[in-house]
């Protein structure tokens, strides 16, 4: 490439002698007999300079849209010669001039779009690749009629009717099997068009489970380094298109016969269909040379059959390379989904409530200890309890039978109910210790029934048949009463950690069942008041439905995103804390990040890398909040940098995500790192700049680790509800054109609705978490069993398949899914009420959707049929050039972002910043140390700055906000802080 730098009128101009430069693509397209369109794909201004038939040059400023710059030239004639070039503002910060190109207008009758020598009017294969030999109707030759054109056919004389792979070579007709392909190698295969797993043991050793490599000719996995006589027991699990199926186990013994490999290509002679291949070429599983398929748009479909040749990188496509439409979306859940037992159920005689609890350090209403919401050491062992309330009051009965199972024997069987609040804020009228009976010990099922006499679990029971009012008055139980309870876990000589724990404060609805979010009423210092008695929170403030937490009174704002959902089912309490342990474990050392007393998680040691960003989930999502932005010059190890080459394809030396840290290789052989550069300031707003230690990727997208609030509920919303707001063509002319993201399910291969990530690139919570484990920590799972590697990258693959077991992955998913959502605060305040009205009036709710209801088919009972207020529509919206980066994702352009949920917004800065101790370790001395940042890269320092960054579809709301009075602006901000 020839480059020339010029300075004209203070503007640096770069002359280049090629049309594609700095990642932008330019050209000309004939759109009919008398018109052409000039196009240049960039996100800034562009000019086209052209002459027709050698006439005067015209210079035109092109029209900029989300599709780049365009200009249409009309009233031309067949044979007109056009010379043209472009000047445009490049992504590197200076103007670029392309070299002159030429185009001759063709008549419709003479047009030959694919330049194969056959005019379009009779060309039956209008997208033939350049240089291919074609027949008289423009289609590539296929001499043996096997469906693979000669130029790609590695086995040109296949018998008629024989099944072949994409290289035209015969494939095994059996559905599953094993074949010996070398003296020390076998190939497992499954001939299906979706995922497949192989399970095998060698010589009676440990069972290995591997996700096979899916290609155009089924699934394959090669097992190497075997010896003659090795015995392999194997079976398969694969997707039939409707369900998963398991095969019977079979045994294969490696033999010494038929292992000659005359041409040295690694494929034994007995199955080598191309026996004279040169030893230096790459071959397929039947020994024939592999020609790399040409896939210009990176959609996985060979150009030879791609009917939509310029599909954006990452867009889900059908077998012809064309984008999927909404009708092709497969729901996550449906009527056949297996559902976990309901939290609440009814019989003819009672309403039944099932829930879980964990051990606590102190009490919920104590603000001087600041030790209620945090987690003590060994919280996942022997420190959860399962409860079952059988309430007969709603059915005409008079009592509540309470059964609970602990993970260890209780020394003191404390069960306290009916708040008193005279001596302390943790004082109750009813202490039922003497009424609690020990029923049995051993192991108990989900219905709290004994299934084995072996085990350390203990079952207890008591019955409550009286209501006790705040003043101590006793009466019969009745509908409409509320019972505050706290069940302490005073363990009898537990094998680890301390013995004595308090419990969660719950507010139970007598007769109706279920635990409700609560607030306090009155002042403890004023004994004539209700002394901080608990009452239900206004249901309009239940942002997360019945998962919503009570208001926090323990003065621990930094811990409020880490709590169990209020309605956490009895089947999920232990899974929740086990998943939390995974979340807080260093995948390199196995250490827990909260306490050395928690020891080493041996199963999770040495899982990290080869390349990774950070070593644990909690390293980026501290206390489940947003990551801090970092100071200028600091390495950004709590960010994700999506990267690509100039065409938007996975970066050949990095992969799809830049992983700055390495294990087992020298730092100089890694992918490089990124530090925060100086901020660019304009009109009171700032935007970040980044410094790459190695070459800056042609395209990248920087994303700060987000908070983990309400994700399970967002997954539980049905696709139909989300698509109600989709309006990609803006048919209602409101300026809002939300689009659904569509992604491929990494397990089933089905097309799903994208929900998670800044551009909705993940279809499910498990998909999102497995993706973070894969790219952020280098930990493989059954969902994503291969590392994120570039096509030219070495020292990358681990070839081990899944490293984290499905049990640990599923527990981690449950932990994230079943976190409680904090309630809206100050809902009765007039300023907050006015703020919500202004929020709706200026158009914010058009994207930040107030209310949705979750699906009846959501598998987790806690998330099923919940009315929620997340303030997101989960759709993609164009937010304008100010917030755009130069890398799209799936169907999202660089300017499109999924609407961010707003629940938790008012607390996020305290969770991120944590607390500082102003009393030097004395009680009550910890106060919030806020660290506020907003938007995908933390550029906004305040909520108002985040609003002012809204462009594109959000521009009108931005302008409406700026036109509000000062009082109305303050009210709107107060409303947002209340969420």
N, C-alpha and C positions, 0 to 999 in steps of 0.2 A: 504494500500500500504506500502510495506517495502522499506525504503530508506537508502542508505549507501553512505557516502561521502568519496572519496579517493583523494589523491594528487599524481599524477604520472608525473614525468618529468616536474613539474611546471604547469601541467594542472589539474584543478579541475574536477573530474569525479563524476557523480551521478549515482549510481546503482538503478534501479527501477525494481519491479517485475511484471510490466505489459507492454503490447506492446504499448498502447496509453499513451503518457506522454507529458506534456508541450504543448499540442495542436497538436503534430505531430502524424501521423498515419502510422503504418508499418505493413508489412505482406508479404505473398507469394501467388502467383496466378498461377495455372496450365494453360498454354496457348496452349498446345497440348499434344499428347501422350508421348513425350520424353523431354519436356522442361517446366521449371517454370520461373517466374519472381519475384525477390525480389523487394519490393518497400518501400520507406520511404518518406513521404511528408514533406519535410523541405526545407528551402531556403539556406542551407549551406551544408558542406561536410557530408558524411555518409559512414560508412564501414559496410559490412556484413561479418559475421563469420559463416561458415557452415561446416557440415560433412555429407557425404553420406554413409549410411549403416555402421556407426560407424568408418569410416576411418579417415584419417588425416584431421585436421581442415585447411581450407583455409580462408584467410583474404583478402577481395577485396574492393578497393575504388570504390564506385558506381558512375555512370554517373549522373551529375546534369544537369537538364534542367528546363524549366518553369513548368513541371509537377512533379517536385521533383526529388528524386534520384531513379535510376533504375539499376538493373543488371540481365541479363538473363543467366540461367544455362541450358545447352543443353546435349544431348546424355545420357539421363536417360532411365530407364526402368520401366514398371509397377510394383508396389510393392516396389520400392526404398524408403527407409526411410531417411528423411532429418531432421537434427536438426540445428537450426540457431538462431542467435541473432544479434543485431545491436549496433554499437557505432556511435553517431552522435553529432554534435555541436548544442546545444539547443538554443532556443530563449532567455533564461535567462543568457547566457554568460558562460556556461560551458558544457563539454562533458557529454553525457548521454549514459548509457549502458542498454539495455533492457534485460529482462530475456530470457532464452532459450525456444524456441517453437519447435513443431514437426509437420512434414507433411509427409504423405505417398502418393506417386504417384499412380494415378489410371489410368487404361486403359480407352479409350474412351467408350468402351462398358459397363464398370462398374461404370462410373462416375455418381455421384448424386450431382450436384452442390448445390441444395437447401436443401439437407439432409432430404428429406421428405419420403425416403424409396422407391422411384420410380426412376429408372435410367433415365438419361437424354434422352436416345434414344427413350423412349416411353412417357416421361413426357410432357404433353400438357400445363402444367402451371409451367414453369421452375423457377419462382421466388417466390414460395410459402414461406410465412413467417414461421419462426422457430416455431415448436411445433404444427402446425396446423394439424387437421385430414383431410386426403385426400382420394380420391377414387383410383381405380386401374390405372388411367391415371394421377395421381399426382395433381389433382385439389381439392380445398377445397369443402366440401359438402354444398349443398344448398337444404335442404329438401323440402321447399315449392316453389322452382323454382321462387323466386321473384327477382333474380339477386343479392341478398346479401347473402354471405356465412354464414353458421350457426354460426361461431364463432363471427360474428359481428351483427347477426340478433337479434334485441331486440323484434321483433314480429314474432315468428317462425311459426305461422300458418296462415299467410296472404292468402286470397283467390286468386286463380289463376287469373292473368290478372289485378290485382289491382295495381295502381300506388303507389310506395313506396318511402321513402326517403333513405338516405345513411345508416340508421339504420334498414331498412327493414320494416318500419312501414308505414301504410296507410297515404297518404297526401291528402290534400283538392284538389278537382278537379277543383274548380273555379279558374280563373286566379288571381283575387284579392278579398280581403274581410277582415272581422274582426270577431274575435271569442272571447268569454269570457272565460278566462282560470283561473279565480279565483274570489273571492268575490269582489276584488277591482282592477282587472287587465284584460286588453284586449290585444289581439295579432293581429296586422295588418299583412297581408301577401300578397306577390305577387309571383306567381309561374313562375318566369322567370330565365334565367341564366346570367343576367347582372345586372346593377345597378337599383335601384328603390327608389323613394322618396314618403313619405306619407305626406299629408297636412291635418291638423285637427284643429278643435276648440272644446273646452269643454264648454258646457253651454253658448255658444255665446261669449266666450272670444276671446283673440287674436289668430290669425292664427299662427300655428307652422309648420315649414317645416323641416323634418328630413330625412337624408340619411339612409335608412334601412340597417340592417346587412345582408350581402350576405353570404349564406352558401350553402352546397351541395343540399339543398332542397328548394331553392328559397330565397326570402328576407323576413325578419321579423323585427318587432319592437314592443316591449311590453311597454304599457302605464300603469303605476302603480298609486296607491294612489287615486283611484276613489271611488265614493260612489254610492250606489244603487239609480237609478233614473237619474244619470248623462246622459246628451244628448251629443253625439259626432257626429259632422258633419265632414266627411272625404272624401278624393279623393286621387288618386295616379297619379304619373308620372313615367313611366318606359321605359326602352330601349327594343324594340322588336327584335333587331338584325339588323334592317335597319334604324330605326328612333325612336325618343321619342314620346310617346303617353300619352295623359291625359284621365283619366276616369271621369265620371260624379260624382257629389257630392252625397253622401248618408248619412243617419242619423241612428245612432245606440243608443239605450237606455240601460243602464246597468240594468240588472234584478236581482231579488233576488232568482229566481228559478234556479235550476240546478247548484247551486254553492257549493254543498257538495264536500268535498275533503277527502274521507275516509282514504286514506293512508298518508295524510299530505305531499304530495310531491309538492304542489303548482299547480297542474293541476286538474281541477274539474272532478268529476266522469263521467260526460256526454261525455267527450272526452278522458278520461284516458284509453288507451289501455293496460296498465300494472297496474291494480288496487291495487296490493299488494306490491308495491315498498317500500323498507325501507325508512324512512324519512331522513336518513343521506346521501343518495346517490344523485348524480347529474342526472337529468333526462332531456329528450328533451321535445319538445312542446306537445307530446302526452303521456307524463308521463312514458316513459320507460327509464331504466338506460342507460346512455351514457358511452360506453367504449372509452377511448381516442384512436384515430387512431394513428397508428405507421407511422411516416413519417421521416425516418432516414436522408434523405438529405434536408429536409426542403423546398421542392418545392411545397407543397400543395397537393400532390398526395399520397394517401395511399400506403404503401409499397406493399400491396397485389396486386395492379394493376399497380405499377410503373415499366415500362419496361426499364428505364434508372436510375438505383438505386443510382448512385453517382453524380448526377447533382450538379454543384457548387451552393451554396446558392444564391438566388436572380435571377437566370437565368430564363427568361420566358420559360415556358414549355407548351406542348399541353396536351390533356386529358390523355395521356399515360405516362406523366412525362418526355418526351424527349424534348431537346432544339428546339426552333423555328428556322426555316431558313429564309433567306432574303425574300423569296417569300411570307411569311406570314405577312410582315410589312404593316401596313395600313398607307397611307400618311396622314399627318395633314390636307392638303388642296387638293381639286380636283375641277373638273369643276362644281360641285354642291355647292361649298362653297359660302356663301353670301359675296359679296364684298362691301366695303365702297365706296362712290363716288370718282371718280378719282380726283387727285389734278389738273391735266390738261386735257382738253377736247377740241374738235373742233366742230364747226358748219360750215355751208356753208359761213358764214360771219365773223367768228371771232375765235381766240384762247382764251380759257377761263382758267384762273388760280385762284385757291382757296387756301387760306392759312390763318394761325392764327398768332397773335402777342400777346405780353404781355407788361405791363408797365415796364419801366426801370428807374433807378435812374439817370444815366448820359448817355453820348454818347459813341459810340463804339470806336472812335479813341482817346479818352482822356486817356492818361496814368497817368496823375497827380492826378486825382480823384480816380482812381481804384475802380469805383463804377458802372460798366455797367453790368457785368455778375451775380452779386449777386441778391438775391430776397428780396424785401421789405416786411414789414408786410402786412397781408391781401391780399397777391398776388392772392388768389383763388376767391376773391369776387370783382366783378365789375371792373376787371382790365385786361380782355382779350378782343380781338377784332377779328372779322372775316371779311376777305376781298375777293372780287371777282373782278378780272380784266377781262374785255371783250375787247380784243385787235383785232381791225379790220385790222391792218397794213398788216399782213400776207395774208389776203384775198383781198387786193387791196384797203382797206379803209385808213383812215387818222388819226384815234384817238384811245384813250384807255378810255373806260368808267370804272370808279372805284367806286364800291359800298362797303361800310363797315358798320358793325353793332357792336356797343359797348355795354357793359353790364350796362352802366350808362350814363346819359346825359353828353355831353361835354360842358364845359363852353366856351372854345376857340376851334374852329374846325380847328386845325392846320394839314396841310398836306404839307410836304416839299419834293422837288425833285430837281435833277440836281445839283450836288456838285460844290461849288465855292471855299471854303477853303482859303480865304484871311484873314479874321479877326479871325476865329477859325477853328478847324477841324470839326466843326458841322455846317458850314455855307453853305447855298444853294441859287442858283439863284431863284428858284421857291418856293415861299411860297403861297400856294393856299387857304389860310384861307377864303378869300372873295368869292371863287368859290365853296366852299363846301356847299351843300344844305342839310338841315335836311328834310328827306322824311316822316318819320313816327316814332311812338314809340309804344311799346307793347311787343309782343313775336314773334320771327321770326324763321322759320324752317331752315333746312340745306341749302336750296337754297336762304336764306335771304329774303324769302317772309313772309309777315305778316300773322300770324295765329290767333292772339288774340290781342285785344286792351288793355288787362291787361298785366302788366309786366314793367320792368325797362329798357328794351333794346331800343336803338335808332339807326335808319338807316340813313346813310348819302351817298351823291353821288357827284362826280365831274367828269369832262372830261378833259383830257390832249391831246392837239393836236399839240404841238410843242416840238422839241428837243432843248435843251439849252446846248451848249458845255461848257467846263471848262472855256474858256475865255469869255463866255457870248453870243457868236454868236448863233443866233436862226435860225432854219430851220425846214422843214417838218419832221415828224416821218418817219423812214425807217428801214428796216431789218438790223440787225447787230449792232444797237445802244444799249447802256446799260444805264439804268436810276437808279441812286442811290436814295433811298427814306428813309424818316424817318417820321413816323406818331406818334405824341405825343398824350398822353391821358391826357388832362387837364380837370379833372372832375369837374362838377358843384355841389359842396357841397356834396361830397360822405358821406354816413352814417357812415363810419369807415375809419381809416387810413388817409393819407394825400390826397390832391386833384391832385397835379401836377406830371405827369410822362412823361418821354420821351419814345420813341419807339425803336424797333430794326432797325438797319441799314441793308437794303436789297439792292441787285443789281438785277434789273429786265431786262430780255432779250426782247427788243422791237421786236414785230413781231413773235418771237418764243415762248414766254410765259415762265413762270417759274422763280423762284429765283435761282441764282447761287452762290456758294461760292466765296468769293472775297478776294483780297489782296490789299494793298496800293502801289502806284507808286509815286516816288518822295519824297521830304523832305519838310515838312511844313516850315521849317526855310529858305529854298531856294525858294523864290517866283517865280523864273524863271522856276522851275521844275513843275511837276504836283501836287505838294503840298499835297501828300497823297490821291490822287484821287483813287477811287476803280476800279479795273479791275478783270476779271475772273481769278481764280486760274487754272493752268494747269490741265486739266481733269484727267491726270494720277495720280494726288495727291488726287483725290476725293475718299478717302478710303471707305467712307460709301455711295457711289453713290450720289444721290441728297439730302440725309440727311446730307451730309458733311457740317460742319460749316465753316465760314470764318476764316482766321488767326486772332489770338487774339492780339489786340493792346491796351487793357485797363489795362495791367499789373496785371491781376488776374489769374495766372496759376492754383491756387487751385480751381477755380470755373468752369473750362472749361468742365468738365464731366457732368455738370448739366443743359445743355442748350437744348432748343427745337430744333428738327431737322429743318434744313433750309426750307424743303418742308412740314412742319407740316400743315396738311389739316385743312380747316376751320371747319370741324366737330369735331376736336380733341383738339383744344386749351384749352377749359374749362375742358375737361376730363383730360388733361395732368396736369394742376395745381391742380385739385382735387386729382388726384392720388399722386402728389408730397406731398400734405398735409398728406395723409395717411402714406407715406414713412417717414415723419419727426415727426410723432406723437408717444409719449410714450403710449404704450398700457396698462399701468397701471394707470397713472395719467391723461392721455388725453392731456398732455402739448405738445406744439410744441417746438422743440429743438433750433430754431433760434431766437425767440423773444417772450418775455412775452406778447407783445402786441397782439399776435395771439390768446391768450385766451386758453380755454379748449375745446377740441373736445369731447363733452359729449358722443356721440355715441361710441367712441372708448375707453372710460374709463373702467377699471376693466376687460379687455379682457384677460389679461396675465395669464400664468400658468395653472395648479398647478406648473409644473416644466418648467423652461425656461433657455435660455442662456443669452439673453439680452432683453431690453424692447422696442426697435424700430428698424426698418430697418436701419436707418441712424446711429445708435449706432455702428454698425459694418462696414457699407459701408459709412463712413464719406465722404461727397462731392462726393459720388458715386465712390470712389476710393478703393484701397486695404486697409485692416486693417494694422496697424503697427504690427511689430513682438512682441513687449513687451520686458521688461527687465527681466533678470534672477531673479526668485523668484516672479514675478508678476502672478496674476491669469489670465488665458487666456479666457477672456470673449468676445473676438471677433473672436474666432475660433469655428469650429465644430469638435467634436470628435465622429466619427462613431465608434460604439463598437459592440462586439459580444462575444459569449461564445467560447469555444475551438473548437467547430464544425462549427463556422461561422454563427450560428443562433443568432437571436435577444437576447440580454443579458436579462436573466430572472429578474434581479433586476433594470435594467436601461431602456431597450428598445433598439432602434437602434442608438440613439444619447444621449450622456451624457449631461444632463441639470443641470448646477451647482447651479442655483438659484431656490428659491421656494417661493410660496405665500400660506399662510393659513396652513402651517405645520412647525414643528420645523426643524431647519437646520440639526440636527443629523439624521432626517428621510429622508433627501434628497438623491440625487444620488452622492454627493461628488463633488469636484472641481479638476481642474488641474492647476498646475503652471509650468512655464518654468524652467527646470533644467539647469545645466551647458551645454555648447556646447562642443561637441567632435570635435577636430581639427585633420586633417590629410592632409598633402601635400597642405596646403593652403586653404583647403575646410573645412567647418564646417557642422555638423548635430546636430539637437536638441535632448535633452533628456527631459522627462516630469516626473513630480512628481504628483501622484494621491493621494488625501487626503484619499480616501477609497481604497479598494482592486483594484489593477491594472487589467483592463479587459484582458482576455486571448488574444483577438485580438482587435486592434483599428487602426484607420486611422485619423491622425491629419491634419486639413485643415484650412488654413487662409482665412478669408473672401476676395473674389476676387473683382476686379473692375467691374463696370456695364457699359460696353462699347459695343454698337452694338448688343445687345442681340436680339432685334427684327429682325434685318437683318439676323442673324444666324438662327432664327426660320423660316424665309421666304425662305430659300434655300430648294429646293425640295429634296426629298429622292434620286431620280435618280442621281442628280448631286453629292451628297455626296458619293453614292455607286460606282461612276465611279472609285474612287481611292481605293476601298476596295480590298485587296489582301491577305487574311488570310494565304494562303499557299505559299506566295511569289513566285508566278508562273513566274514572270519576273526576279527572281534571283537578285534583287537589294538590298536585305537585309532589305527591308521595307515591313512589312506585316500588314498594318492597318486593323483593324476589326471594324465592326459596332456593337455598343452596342444596345441591344434590351430590351425594358422595357414595362411594362403593363400600359396602360392608366388608371389612377385611377378613371376616370369617366365612360368611355365606356367599359373598360375591354379589348380593342383591343391591339394588339402588335404594338408598335411604335418604330421608330428609336430614340435612346437616343442621346441628344445633349448637355444638360446643366449639370453643375457640373464637378468637377475634373475628375470623371470617367464616365461622360455622363449618369448619373443615372436618369435624368428627360427628358421627351419626348417633353415638350412644355414649354414656358415661364410661363404660368399659373400654370403648374405642379410644376415648380421649385419654384415659388414664394409661392404657397400654401404650399409646403414642408418646406420652410424657416419659414413661419408663424407658421406652426404646431410644428416643432421641436425646432426652435430657440427662439420662443416667446410663445409657448403653446397656440396659437390662432387657433381655428378650423374654417374651411371654408367648403363650399359645396363640394369642391374637395377632401379634407381630413378632414372629420368630426369627427374623433376620435383621441384622444391624443396618443403620442408615449409612450406606457407603456410596461414594461416587464411582462412576464407571471406570476411572483410571486410578482409583485409590488403592494403595497397598496397606498391609498391616491394619486391616479393618475388621474382616469377618471373624466371628468366633466359631461358626459352624457347629454350635452345640444345640441349636433349636431353643426351645423354651428354657429359661434359667430360673424364673420365678414360677412356683407351682400355681395351678389354678385355684387352689384353696386360699393361698395368700392373696392372689389377685382378687378373688371374689370378696374376701373380707375387706380389702382396701376399697373396693367399689361400694360395699355396704356402708363403710365408715363415711365416705364422702357423700353418698346419696342421702343418708339419714341424719345428717347434722341439722340441728334446729335452726329456724330462721327467727331473728329478733323481731319483736312487734314494732309497729309504728308508734312513735312517742308523740306526746303533746297533741293528741288527735282532737281534744276538746278545745284547744286554744283557737281563738278567733283568727290570729295571724296565719296559723297553719291552714285553717279552713279557706281563708282567702287565697293563700298560696296555691292550694290545689285547684281552685277555680281558675286562677291565672294560668297555671300549668296546662289546663285543658283549653283555655281560651286562645292561647298563642300557638297552639298546634302541637305541643310536645307529646300529647297522648296519641297522636297519629302513628308514632313509631314506638314510644315507650308505653306500650299497652298496659292499661291499669289492671284488668281482671281477666283471668282464664280459669277454666276448670280442668282438672286432670282426668285421665281416662279411667273408666271402670275396669279396664284390663291391665292396669299397671301391676306388675308382679308383687311389689312390696306393698303390704297392706297400709303402711303409714302414709303412703303417697297417693293412694287410690281415692278417687272421687273427692278431691280437695279443691275448694275455691281459694285461689291464690292471687296475690297482687305483686307480681315481679317487676312490673313496669318495663317490659320488653315484648316485642312481637316475634323475636327469634328469626327475623327476616334480614336480608341484606339490603342496605341502602347506600346510595352514592352520597358521600359526605363532602364532596368537592375536592378541588385540587390541593387545598391547604392541608388536609389530613391524608392525602393520598401518598402511597409509596409506589415504587415501580414494579412490584411483584404481586400478581394476582394469586388466587388459590382456588382451585376448582372452577366454579362458575363466577366467582367473585373477581372483579377487577381490582386494580390497586387502590381505587377510590372507594370501593364498596366495603362496608363493615357491618357485621351483625349488630343489631341494636343491643347495647349493653343493659343488663338488668340494673335497676336502681336500688333494690332492697339492700339494706346494710350500708348505704352510701354515707349516712351521717356518722357512723361509727368507724368507718374504714381507716381514718387517719390515726385513731388511737390504737387500733389493732396493729397497724404497720409500725407505728412509732414505739409502741409499748409504754411502759411506765417508768418513772424515775422515783427514787426514794428521797423525799425531802426531809424526813425525820431520822435519817441515819439508822435504819433498821428497827426503829420503834414502830409499834402497831399504828396502822392508819396513815402511814407516811407516803404511800405510793400514789402518785397522780399521773394522769395521762400526759405523755410527751408526744404530741401529734406530729405525724410526718405525712402531710397531705400531697397526693398527686392523683391526677385523673387522666383519662383517655388511654389509648393503647400503649403509648410510650411515655406516659407520665409528664408530658409537656405542660399540662394545665396545673397550676399551683392552687387554684381555687375552683369552686364549682362554677362561679361566674366565668372564669377563663374557659372552662370546658364548654359552656354555652356559646361563648363568642367564637370558638373554633368551628362551630357547626356551619358548614357550607353545603352546596349541592341541594339535596332534598331538605336539609335542615336550615337553609339560608333564611327562609321566610320566618321561621320561628325565632331565629337569631335576631332578625330585624325587629320582630314584634316585641321581643324581650327588651331590646334597647329603647323602644318607644314607651315602655311602661314608666310610670312614676317611680320615684325612689322608694316610696312605701310599698308599692306593689312588687318591685324587684326584691325588696327585703322579705316580703311575705312568701314569694316563690322560693327563695333560697331557704327560708325557714321550713317550708314544706319538704323540700328535698332533704334537708338535714334531719327531718323527723323520721325518714324512712330507714 
